[in-house]
Amino acid sequence: MLSAIGLPALLIVAGLIWRYASQRQSLPCPVWLRWLVEMDNPFTRTNRAAVILQHLRLQPGMTVLDIGCGPGRLTLPCARAVGTTGRVLALDIQAGMLQRTRDKARHAGLTNIDFIEADITAAALPPNQADRALLVTVLGEVPDRPAALRAVHAALKPGGLLSVTEIIFDPHFQRRSSVLREATAAGFRQAGFFGNAIAYTLHLEKAESIPVS
Ligand SMILES: C[S@@+](CC[C@H](N)C(=O)[O-])C[C@H]1O[C@@H](n2cnc3c(N)ncnc32)[C@H](O)[C@@H]1O
């Protein structure tokens, strides 16, 4: 039988192995683990849907792109905030995640959400249409992050805002410095930062032109 020390030690080792494997291979969060995503994070305030939304300052009529929407933790509050004159494009690579969001939206009576099953790096998104884009604990699951950031940049209106949230407990955690470096190369500039090294939300504004490197 595992001792009181043995079990926590085993869990820590398992967690470290999972994290190491996740950093080496960018795999999407499995659909069967969606309940973990839906918990709205008991560990830090930064990653809570309400906090992320508060920073976004959504207005009725806006178009929001929720990339890697998962089970809709942010999709539904965004849809409520932009109202019937606005739209949310909920995009995910996994049909099971989209189905969960669709079911929740139907149950909530929300009709202003479009569902897109696609890889963000290959999605055919309407250019220059979105006022806001969200990447909440998604970037680390995308193997080609520069391509993902370029796709988001193209989909945003000039002056539009991308909100990236990362939390260190996520095995795919991305450091602020690497997100900022890759985002700058894609044509974004930093417009805000909330949180700390453990959990943060970085706001990136679509600059008018891509910097020449
Ligand atoms: C950890 S979940 C986060 C879900 C949601 N953003 C939230 O915070 O509640 C990451 C989601 O990103 C999706 N994802 C991973 N790679 C993707 C890609 N290349 N394109 C679109 N979605 C992707 C996964 O399927 C998963 O639903």
The ligand as an SDF file (V2000), in Angstrom:
LIG
                    3D

 27 29  0  0  0  0  0  0  0  0999 V2000
   -7.4370   23.4300  -22.5710 C   0  0  0  0  0  0  0  0  0  0  0  0
   -8.7530   23.5910  -23.7250 S   0  0  0  0  0  0  0  0  0  0  0  0
   -9.2820   25.2630  -23.3890 C   0  0  0  0  0  0  0  0  0  0  0  0
  -10.7270   25.5170  -23.7410 C   0  0  0  0  0  0  0  0  0  0  0  0
  -11.2270   26.9450  -23.5230 C   0  0  0  0  0  0  0  0  0  0  0  0
  -10.4370   27.9080  -24.2610 N   0  0  0  0  0  0  0  0  0  0  0  0
  -11.2490   27.3140  -22.0610 C   0  0  0  0  0  0  0  0  0  0  0  0
  -10.3190   27.9330  -21.5660 O   0  0  0  0  0  0  0  0  0  0  0  0
  -12.2150   26.9310  -21.3940 O   0  0  0  0  0  0  0  0  0  0  0  0
   -7.9320   23.7850  -25.2950 C   0  0  0  0  0  0  0  0  0  0  0  0
   -8.8440   23.6550  -26.4910 C   0  0  0  0  0  0  0  0  0  0  0  0
   -8.1130   24.0350  -27.6650 O   0  0  0  0  0  0  0  0  0  0  0  0
   -8.4820   23.1700  -28.7270 C   0  0  0  0  0  0  0  0  0  0  0  0
   -7.4160   23.1530  -29.7490 N   0  0  0  0  0  0  0  0  0  0  0  0
   -6.1890   22.5940  -29.6350 C   0  0  0  0  0  0  0  0  0  0  0  0
   -5.4870   22.7610  -30.7590 N   0  0  0  0  0  0  0  0  0  0  0  0
   -6.2750   23.4630  -31.6180 C   0  0  0  0  0  0  0  0  0  0  0  0
   -6.1100   23.9410  -32.9560 C   0  0  0  0  0  0  0  0  0  0  0  0
   -4.9700   23.7180  -33.6360 N   0  0  0  0  0  0  0  0  0  0  0  0
   -7.1230   24.6110  -33.5340 N   0  0  0  0  0  0  0  0  0  0  0  0
   -8.2900   24.8110  -32.8560 C   0  0  0  0  0  0  0  0  0  0  0  0
   -8.5070   24.3740  -31.5900 N   0  0  0  0  0  0  0  0  0  0  0  0
   -7.5130   23.7130  -30.9680 C   0  0  0  0  0  0  0  0  0  0  0  0
   -8.6930   21.8310  -28.0490 C   0  0  0  0  0  0  0  0  0  0  0  0
   -9.4990   20.9650  -28.8170 O   0  0  0  0  0  0  0  0  0  0  0  0
   -9.3460   22.2600  -26.7340 C   0  0  0  0  0  0  0  0  0  0  0  0
  -10.7580   22.2690  -26.8360 O   0  0  0  0  0  0  0  0  0  0  0  0
  1  2  1  0
  2  3  1  0
  2 10  1  0
  3  4  1  0
  4  5  1  0
  5  6  1  0
  5  7  1  0
  7  8  2  0
  7  9  1  0
 10 11  1  0
 11 12  1  0
 11 26  1  0
 12 13  1  0
 13 14  1  0
 13 24  1  0
 14 15  1  0
 14 23  1  0
 15 16  2  0
 16 17  1  0
 17 18  1  0
 17 23  2  0
 18 19  1  0
 18 20  2  0
 20 21  1  0
 21 22  2  0
 22 23  1  0
 24 25  1  0
 24 26  1  0
 26 27  1  0
M  CHG  2   2   1   9  -1
M  END
$$$$
